[in-house]
Amino acid sequence: MRPLEGLSEGLITASLCHPLDKMPAELVDVMLRLIDRRDAHSIEQRIVPFDILTPESLWT
């Protein structure tokens, strides 16, 4: 079942929608950067925006 169907039927109360075009690009960018800096032990953190869908947001 798709999130929009579940929201419109009242089966789920919210859905997080992540942009599929941005997430892989960010992951590859981080992996390539870490390959270049093999000696550095650091944690990479990226914030990728996402949408929160609720039944009320389907009508706007």
PyMOL Python script that loads the backbone (N, CA, C, O; Angstrom):
from pymol import cmd

cmd.read_pdbstr("""\
ATOM      1  N   MET A   1       0.840  -1.180   0.000  1.00  0.00           N
ATOM      2  CA  MET A   1       0.000   0.000   0.000  1.00  0.00           C
ATOM      3  C   MET A   1       0.886   1.244   0.000  1.00  0.00           C
ATOM      4  O   MET A   1       1.883   1.300   0.719  1.00  0.00           O
ATOM      5  N   ARG A   2       0.535   2.202  -0.775  1.00  0.00           N
ATOM      6  CA  ARG A   2       1.283   3.455  -0.840  1.00  0.00           C
ATOM      7  C   ARG A   2       0.879   4.365   0.310  1.00  0.00           C
ATOM      8  O   ARG A   2      -0.249   4.288   0.799  1.00  0.00           O
ATOM      9  N   PRO A   3       1.805   5.238   0.751  1.00  0.00           N
ATOM     10  CA  PRO A   3       1.494   6.123   1.879  1.00  0.00           C
ATOM     11  C   PRO A   3       0.268   6.993   1.642  1.00  0.00           C
ATOM     12  O   PRO A   3      -0.529   7.193   2.560  1.00  0.00           O
ATOM     13  N   LEU A   4       0.100   7.516   0.430  1.00  0.00           N
ATOM     14  CA  LEU A   4      -1.048   8.386   0.189  1.00  0.00           C
ATOM     15  C   LEU A   4      -2.359   7.632   0.325  1.00  0.00           C
ATOM     16  O   LEU A   4      -3.346   8.185   0.811  1.00  0.00           O
ATOM     17  N   GLU A   5      -2.378   6.384  -0.097  1.00  0.00           N
ATOM     18  CA  GLU A   5      -3.591   5.577   0.050  1.00  0.00           C
ATOM     19  C   GLU A   5      -3.876   5.313   1.523  1.00  0.00           C
ATOM     20  O   GLU A   5      -5.015   5.424   1.976  1.00  0.00           O
ATOM     21  N   GLY A   6      -2.840   4.965   2.254  1.00  0.00           N
ATOM     22  CA  GLY A   6      -3.009   4.712   3.683  1.00  0.00           C
ATOM     23  C   GLY A   6      -3.446   5.947   4.436  1.00  0.00           C
ATOM     24  O   GLY A   6      -4.258   5.856   5.358  1.00  0.00           O
ATOM     25  N   LEU A   7      -2.924   7.099   4.061  1.00  0.00           N
ATOM     26  CA  LEU A   7      -3.333   8.347   4.710  1.00  0.00           C
ATOM     27  C   LEU A   7      -4.782   8.682   4.391  1.00  0.00           C
ATOM     28  O   LEU A   7      -5.545   9.048   5.285  1.00  0.00           O
ATOM     29  N   SER A   8      -5.166   8.561   3.133  1.00  0.00           N
ATOM     30  CA  SER A   8      -6.528   8.920   2.744  1.00  0.00           C
ATOM     31  C   SER A   8      -7.559   7.955   3.317  1.00  0.00           C
ATOM     32  O   SER A   8      -8.705   8.343   3.543  1.00  0.00           O
ATOM     33  N   GLU A   9      -7.170   6.703   3.555  1.00  0.00           N
ATOM     34  CA  GLU A   9      -8.092   5.725   4.126  1.00  0.00           C
ATOM     35  C   GLU A   9      -8.061   5.705   5.650  1.00  0.00           C
ATOM     36  O   GLU A   9      -8.848   4.995   6.276  1.00  0.00           O
ATOM     37  N   GLY A  10      -7.154   6.480   6.253  1.00  0.00           N
ATOM     38  CA  GLY A  10      -7.077   6.542   7.706  1.00  0.00           C
ATOM     39  C   GLY A  10      -6.332   5.374   8.335  1.00  0.00           C
ATOM     40  O   GLY A  10      -6.443   5.148   9.540  1.00  0.00           O
ATOM     41  N   LEU A  11      -5.574   4.629   7.535  1.00  0.00           N
ATOM     42  CA  LEU A  11      -4.836   3.484   8.074  1.00  0.00           C
ATOM     43  C   LEU A  11      -3.524   3.898   8.730  1.00  0.00           C
ATOM     44  O   LEU A  11      -3.061   3.228   9.653  1.00  0.00           O
ATOM     45  N   ILE A  12      -2.918   4.988   8.269  1.00  0.00           N
ATOM     46  CA  ILE A  12      -1.715   5.519   8.893  1.00  0.00           C
ATOM     47  C   ILE A  12      -1.939   7.000   9.179  1.00  0.00           C
ATOM     48  O   ILE A  12      -2.749   7.652   8.519  1.00  0.00           O
ATOM     49  N   THR A  13      -1.221   7.525  10.165  1.00  0.00           N
ATOM     50  CA  THR A  13      -1.439   8.916  10.569  1.00  0.00           C
ATOM     51  C   THR A  13      -0.416   9.879   9.985  1.00  0.00           C
ATOM     52  O   THR A  13      -0.684  11.077   9.900  1.00  0.00           O
ATOM     53  N   ALA A  14       0.749   9.383   9.583  1.00  0.00           N
ATOM     54  CA  ALA A  14       1.767  10.254   9.001  1.00  0.00           C
ATOM     55  C   ALA A  14       2.738   9.421   8.173  1.00  0.00           C
ATOM     56  O   ALA A  14       2.897   8.219   8.385  1.00  0.00           O
ATOM     57  N   SER A  15       3.373  10.088   7.234  1.00  0.00           N
ATOM     58  CA  SER A  15       4.350   9.428   6.381  1.00  0.00           C
ATOM     59  C   SER A  15       5.518  10.377   6.142  1.00  0.00           C
ATOM     60  O   SER A  15       5.320  11.558   5.857  1.00  0.00           O
ATOM     61  N   LEU A  16       6.741   9.852   6.260  1.00  0.00           N
ATOM     62  CA  LEU A  16       7.937  10.633   5.956  1.00  0.00           C
ATOM     63  C   LEU A  16       8.360  10.330   4.528  1.00  0.00           C
ATOM     64  O   LEU A  16       8.587   9.172   4.179  1.00  0.00           O
ATOM     65  N   CYS A  17       8.464  11.351   3.709  1.00  0.00           N
ATOM     66  CA  CYS A  17       8.827  11.177   2.306  1.00  0.00           C
ATOM     67  C   CYS A  17      10.195  11.795   2.066  1.00  0.00           C
ATOM     68  O   CYS A  17      10.362  13.012   2.133  1.00  0.00           O
ATOM     69  N   HIS A  18      11.164  10.945   1.787  1.00  0.00           N
ATOM     70  CA  HIS A  18      12.530  11.389   1.536  1.00  0.00           C
ATOM     71  C   HIS A  18      12.755  11.528   0.030  1.00  0.00           C
ATOM     72  O   HIS A  18      12.281  10.699  -0.747  1.00  0.00           O
ATOM     73  N   PRO A  19      13.474  12.572  -0.383  1.00  0.00           N
ATOM     74  CA  PRO A  19      13.705  12.773  -1.816  1.00  0.00           C
ATOM     75  C   PRO A  19      14.675  11.735  -2.370  1.00  0.00           C
ATOM     76  O   PRO A  19      15.851  11.727  -2.006  1.00  0.00           O
ATOM     77  N   LEU A  20      14.197  10.878  -3.232  1.00  0.00           N
ATOM     78  CA  LEU A  20      15.020   9.800  -3.769  1.00  0.00           C
ATOM     79  C   LEU A  20      16.125  10.304  -4.682  1.00  0.00           C
ATOM     80  O   LEU A  20      17.112   9.597  -4.889  1.00  0.00           O
ATOM     81  N   ASP A  21      15.993  11.485  -5.225  1.00  0.00           N
ATOM     82  CA  ASP A  21      17.048  11.998  -6.100  1.00  0.00           C
ATOM     83  C   ASP A  21      18.214  12.587  -5.306  1.00  0.00           C
ATOM     84  O   ASP A  21      19.337  12.608  -5.809  1.00  0.00           O
ATOM     85  N   LYS A  22      17.983  13.062  -4.090  1.00  0.00           N
ATOM     86  CA  LYS A  22      19.044  13.699  -3.306  1.00  0.00           C
ATOM     87  C   LYS A  22      19.800  12.719  -2.409  1.00  0.00           C
ATOM     88  O   LYS A  22      21.005  12.874  -2.211  1.00  0.00           O
ATOM     89  N   MET A  23      19.126  11.733  -1.875  1.00  0.00           N
ATOM     90  CA  MET A  23      19.767  10.839  -0.913  1.00  0.00           C
ATOM     91  C   MET A  23      20.925  10.046  -1.517  1.00  0.00           C
ATOM     92  O   MET A  23      21.995  10.017  -0.908  1.00  0.00           O
ATOM     93  N   PRO A  24      20.779   9.403  -2.675  1.00  0.00           N
ATOM     94  CA  PRO A  24      21.927   8.679  -3.244  1.00  0.00           C
ATOM     95  C   PRO A  24      23.090   9.603  -3.588  1.00  0.00           C
ATOM     96  O   PRO A  24      24.250   9.231  -3.412  1.00  0.00           O
ATOM     97  N   ALA A  25      22.789  10.798  -4.075  1.00  0.00           N
ATOM     98  CA  ALA A  25      23.851  11.739  -4.422  1.00  0.00           C
ATOM     99  C   ALA A  25      24.634  12.149  -3.175  1.00  0.00           C
ATOM    100  O   ALA A  25      25.861  12.246  -3.221  1.00  0.00           O
ATOM    101  N   GLU A  26      23.947  12.386  -2.075  1.00  0.00           N
ATOM    102  CA  GLU A  26      24.619  12.743  -0.826  1.00  0.00           C
ATOM    103  C   GLU A  26      25.475  11.579  -0.326  1.00  0.00           C
ATOM    104  O   GLU A  26      26.595  11.791   0.140  1.00  0.00           O
ATOM    105  N   LEU A  27      24.964  10.363  -0.419  1.00  0.00           N
ATOM    106  CA  LEU A  27      25.704   9.192   0.035  1.00  0.00           C
ATOM    107  C   LEU A  27      26.986   9.001  -0.764  1.00  0.00           C
ATOM    108  O   LEU A  27      28.047   8.767  -0.186  1.00  0.00           O
ATOM    109  N   VAL A  28      26.896   9.099  -2.076  1.00  0.00           N
ATOM    110  CA  VAL A  28      28.080   8.939  -2.925  1.00  0.00           C
ATOM    111  C   VAL A  28      29.088  10.043  -2.632  1.00  0.00           C
ATOM    112  O   VAL A  28      30.292   9.789  -2.594  1.00  0.00           O
ATOM    113  N   ASP A  29      28.609  11.262  -2.426  1.00  0.00           N
ATOM    114  CA  ASP A  29      29.496  12.374  -2.114  1.00  0.00           C
ATOM    115  C   ASP A  29      30.264  12.121  -0.817  1.00  0.00           C
ATOM    116  O   ASP A  29      31.469  12.365  -0.747  1.00  0.00           O
ATOM    117  N   VAL A  30      29.575  11.639   0.194  1.00  0.00           N
ATOM    118  CA  VAL A  30      30.230  11.336   1.483  1.00  0.00           C
ATOM    119  C   VAL A  30      31.231  10.195   1.314  1.00  0.00           C
ATOM    120  O   VAL A  30      32.342  10.271   1.839  1.00  0.00           O
ATOM    121  N   MET A  31      30.861   9.153   0.599  1.00  0.00           N
ATOM    122  CA  MET A  31      31.767   8.018   0.425  1.00  0.00           C
ATOM    123  C   MET A  31      33.033   8.433  -0.327  1.00  0.00           C
ATOM    124  O   MET A  31      34.133   8.027   0.048  1.00  0.00           O
ATOM    125  N   LEU A  32      32.892   9.231  -1.374  1.00  0.00           N
ATOM    126  CA  LEU A  32      34.067   9.685  -2.115  1.00  0.00           C
ATOM    127  C   LEU A  32      34.963  10.578  -1.258  1.00  0.00           C
ATOM    128  O   LEU A  32      36.189  10.500  -1.346  1.00  0.00           O
ATOM    129  N   ARG A  33      34.358  11.417  -0.438  1.00  0.00           N
ATOM    130  CA  ARG A  33      35.140  12.278   0.443  1.00  0.00           C
ATOM    131  C   ARG A  33      35.909  11.451   1.468  1.00  0.00           C
ATOM    132  O   ARG A  33      37.062  11.758   1.769  1.00  0.00           O
ATOM    133  N   LEU A  34      35.288  10.415   2.002  1.00  0.00           N
ATOM    134  CA  LEU A  34      35.962   9.571   2.991  1.00  0.00           C
ATOM    135  C   LEU A  34      37.062   8.713   2.367  1.00  0.00           C
ATOM    136  O   LEU A  34      38.047   8.400   3.035  1.00  0.00           O
ATOM    137  N   ILE A  35      36.911   8.332   1.114  1.00  0.00           N
ATOM    138  CA  ILE A  35      37.972   7.588   0.430  1.00  0.00           C
ATOM    139  C   ILE A  35      39.208   8.470   0.300  1.00  0.00           C
ATOM    140  O   ILE A  35      40.331   7.992   0.462  1.00  0.00           O
ATOM    141  N   ASP A  36      39.011   9.747   0.011  1.00  0.00           N
ATOM    142  CA  ASP A  36      40.134  10.679  -0.120  1.00  0.00           C
ATOM    143  C   ASP A  36      40.839  10.910   1.220  1.00  0.00           C
ATOM    144  O   ASP A  36      42.039  11.182   1.253  1.00  0.00           O
ATOM    145  N   ARG A  37      40.092  10.801   2.322  1.00  0.00           N
ATOM    146  CA  ARG A  37      40.680  11.065   3.636  1.00  0.00           C
ATOM    147  C   ARG A  37      40.689   9.785   4.474  1.00  0.00           C
ATOM    148  O   ARG A  37      40.073   9.750   5.539  1.00  0.00           O
ATOM    149  N   ARG A  38      41.354   8.769   4.031  1.00  0.00           N
ATOM    150  CA  ARG A  38      41.356   7.480   4.740  1.00  0.00           C
ATOM    151  C   ARG A  38      41.980   7.570   6.122  1.00  0.00           C
ATOM    152  O   ARG A  38      41.592   6.825   7.022  1.00  0.00           O
ATOM    153  N   ASP A  39      42.934   8.463   6.305  1.00  0.00           N
ATOM    154  CA  ASP A  39      43.605   8.537   7.599  1.00  0.00           C
ATOM    155  C   ASP A  39      42.796   9.314   8.633  1.00  0.00           C
ATOM    156  O   ASP A  39      43.058   9.190   9.830  1.00  0.00           O
ATOM    157  N   ALA A  40      41.840  10.094   8.211  1.00  0.00           N
ATOM    158  CA  ALA A  40      41.037  10.886   9.146  1.00  0.00           C
ATOM    159  C   ALA A  40      39.858  10.050   9.652  1.00  0.00           C
ATOM    160  O   ALA A  40      39.091   9.501   8.861  1.00  0.00           O
ATOM    161  N   HIS A  41      39.729   9.963  10.949  1.00  0.00           N
ATOM    162  CA  HIS A  41      38.605   9.247  11.568  1.00  0.00           C
ATOM    163  C   HIS A  41      37.573  10.275  12.000  1.00  0.00           C
ATOM    164  O   HIS A  41      37.665  10.857  13.080  1.00  0.00           O
ATOM    165  N   SER A  42      36.619  10.478  11.160  1.00  0.00           N
ATOM    166  CA  SER A  42      35.582  11.456  11.479  1.00  0.00           C
ATOM    167  C   SER A  42      34.221  10.899  11.068  1.00  0.00           C
ATOM    168  O   SER A  42      34.112   9.939  10.304  1.00  0.00           O
ATOM    169  N   ILE A  43      33.223  11.525  11.592  1.00  0.00           N
ATOM    170  CA  ILE A  43      31.845  11.139  11.286  1.00  0.00           C
ATOM    171  C   ILE A  43      31.257  12.193  10.358  1.00  0.00           C
ATOM    172  O   ILE A  43      31.297  13.388  10.651  1.00  0.00           O
ATOM    173  N   GLU A  44      30.723  11.745   9.257  1.00  0.00           N
ATOM    174  CA  GLU A  44      30.061  12.651   8.323  1.00  0.00           C
ATOM    175  C   GLU A  44      28.568  12.650   8.617  1.00  0.00           C
ATOM    176  O   GLU A  44      27.955  11.592   8.758  1.00  0.00           O
ATOM    177  N   GLN A  45      28.002  13.811   8.707  1.00  0.00           N
ATOM    178  CA  GLN A  45      26.563  13.931   8.919  1.00  0.00           C
ATOM    179  C   GLN A  45      25.999  14.881   7.881  1.00  0.00           C
ATOM    180  O   GLN A  45      26.517  15.980   7.684  1.00  0.00           O
ATOM    181  N   ARG A  46      24.952  14.461   7.231  1.00  0.00           N
ATOM    182  CA  ARG A  46      24.282  15.285   6.233  1.00  0.00           C
ATOM    183  C   ARG A  46      22.818  15.394   6.598  1.00  0.00           C
ATOM    184  O   ARG A  46      22.218  14.440   7.094  1.00  0.00           O
ATOM    185  N   ILE A  47      22.260  16.528   6.359  1.00  0.00           N
ATOM    186  CA  ILE A  47      20.832  16.732   6.583  1.00  0.00           C
ATOM    187  C   ILE A  47      20.161  16.801   5.220  1.00  0.00           C
ATOM    188  O   ILE A  47      20.418  17.710   4.431  1.00  0.00           O
ATOM    189  N   VAL A  48      19.311  15.842   4.960  1.00  0.00           N
ATOM    190  CA  VAL A  48      18.561  15.799   3.714  1.00  0.00           C
ATOM    191  C   VAL A  48      17.109  16.128   4.062  1.00  0.00           C
ATOM    192  O   VAL A  48      16.494  15.429   4.867  1.00  0.00           O
ATOM    193  N   PRO A  49      16.566  17.165   3.473  1.00  0.00           N
ATOM    194  CA  PRO A  49      15.193  17.547   3.814  1.00  0.00           C
ATOM    195  C   PRO A  49      14.186  16.462   3.423  1.00  0.00           C
ATOM    196  O   PRO A  49      14.396  15.706   2.474  1.00  0.00           O
ATOM    197  N   PHE A  50      13.111  16.409   4.165  1.00  0.00           N
ATOM    198  CA  PHE A  50      12.049  15.453   3.862  1.00  0.00           C
ATOM    199  C   PHE A  50      10.714  16.101   4.149  1.00  0.00           C
ATOM    200  O   PHE A  50      10.637  17.109   4.851  1.00  0.00           O
ATOM    201  N   ASP A  51       9.669  15.521   3.604  1.00  0.00           N
ATOM    202  CA  ASP A  51       8.308  16.009   3.813  1.00  0.00           C
ATOM    203  C   ASP A  51       7.591  15.091   4.790  1.00  0.00           C
ATOM    204  O   ASP A  51       7.775  13.875   4.766  1.00  0.00           O
ATOM    205  N   ILE A  52       6.779  15.681   5.642  1.00  0.00           N
ATOM    206  CA  ILE A  52       5.911  14.918   6.541  1.00  0.00           C
ATOM    207  C   ILE A  52       4.491  15.073   6.013  1.00  0.00           C
ATOM    208  O   ILE A  52       3.927  16.167   6.008  1.00  0.00           O
ATOM    209  N   LEU A  53       3.935  13.968   5.575  1.00  0.00           N
ATOM    210  CA  LEU A  53       2.567  13.985   5.055  1.00  0.00           C
ATOM    211  C   LEU A  53       1.600  13.496   6.124  1.00  0.00           C
ATOM    212  O   LEU A  53       1.861  12.501   6.800  1.00  0.00           O
ATOM    213  N   THR A  54       0.504  14.188   6.268  1.00  0.00           N
ATOM    214  CA  THR A  54      -0.582  13.798   7.165  1.00  0.00           C
ATOM    215  C   THR A  54      -1.877  13.806   6.349  1.00  0.00           C
ATOM    216  O   THR A  54      -1.905  14.355   5.247  1.00  0.00           O
ATOM    217  N   PRO A  55      -2.935  13.211   6.869  1.00  0.00           N
ATOM    218  CA  PRO A  55      -4.189  13.241   6.110  1.00  0.00           C
ATOM    219  C   PRO A  55      -4.636  14.673   5.783  1.00  0.00           C
ATOM    220  O   PRO A  55      -5.219  14.918   4.727  1.00  0.00           O
ATOM    221  N   GLU A  56      -4.362  15.608   6.686  1.00  0.00           N
ATOM    222  CA  GLU A  56      -4.762  16.996   6.450  1.00  0.00           C
ATOM    223  C   GLU A  56      -3.957  17.630   5.315  1.00  0.00           C
ATOM    224  O   GLU A  56      -4.463  18.511   4.620  1.00  0.00           O
ATOM    225  N   SER A  57      -2.728  17.196   5.122  1.00  0.00           N
ATOM    226  CA  SER A  57      -1.898  17.791   4.077  1.00  0.00           C
ATOM    227  C   SER A  57      -2.270  17.309   2.681  1.00  0.00           C
ATOM    228  O   SER A  57      -1.824  17.891   1.692  1.00  0.00           O
ATOM    229  N   LEU A  58      -3.065  16.277   2.582  1.00  0.00           N
ATOM    230  CA  LEU A  58      -3.500  15.792   1.268  1.00  0.00           C
ATOM    231  C   LEU A  58      -4.448  16.764   0.589  1.00  0.00           C
ATOM    232  O   LEU A  58      -4.569  16.767  -0.636  1.00  0.00           O
ATOM    233  N   TRP A  59      -5.114  17.579   1.373  1.00  0.00           N
ATOM    234  CA  TRP A  59      -6.122  18.485   0.820  1.00  0.00           C
ATOM    235  C   TRP A  59      -5.556  19.856   0.517  1.00  0.00           C
ATOM    236  O   TRP A  59      -6.266  20.701  -0.027  1.00  0.00           O
ATOM    237  N   THR A  60      -4.289  20.106   0.853  1.00  0.00           N
ATOM    238  CA  THR A  60      -3.717  21.441   0.595  1.00  0.00           C
ATOM    239  C   THR A  60      -2.856  21.430  -0.636  1.00  0.00           C
ATOM    240  O   THR A  60      -2.295  22.461  -1.006  1.00  0.00           O
TER     241      THR A  60
END
""", "prot")
cmd.dss("prot")
cmd.show_as("cartoon", "prot")
cmd.util.cbc("prot")
cmd.orient("prot")
